[in-house]
């Protein structure tokens, strides 16, 4: 029961931060307006922790998926790296 409650609480916080990161992406890159910065790795890290703590063992092997989906993780970091490389080459 404790693992279930901990998993839900940590995952809910992770989903909230991932949603905030998605709104930053939407506002900045699709609406072309100023927005606050995204939070790297935190949302996906919390979601991954929630998956690893969950009593359902089937979720444990999928812990890495949030890092691919959350804009504040792999997509955002790759975008930032490409932006910096392109900026230096100009």
LINMOQUI-V466273 format. One line per field, one symbol per residue. ss: DSSP state (@ for helix, = for strand, . for the rest). burial: b if it has 9 or more other C-alpha atoms within 8 Angstrom, else e. A space follows every 10 residues. Layout:
ss=???
burial=???
//
This chain:
ss=.@@@@@@@@@ @@@@@@@@@@ @@@@@@@@@@ .......... .@@@@@@@@@ @@@...@@@@ ....@@@@@. @@@@@@@@@@ @@@@@@@@@.
burial=eebbebbbbb bbbbbbbbeb bbebbbbbee eeeeeeebbb bbbbbbbbbb bbbbeeeebb eebeebbbbb bbbbbbbeee eeeeeeeeee
//
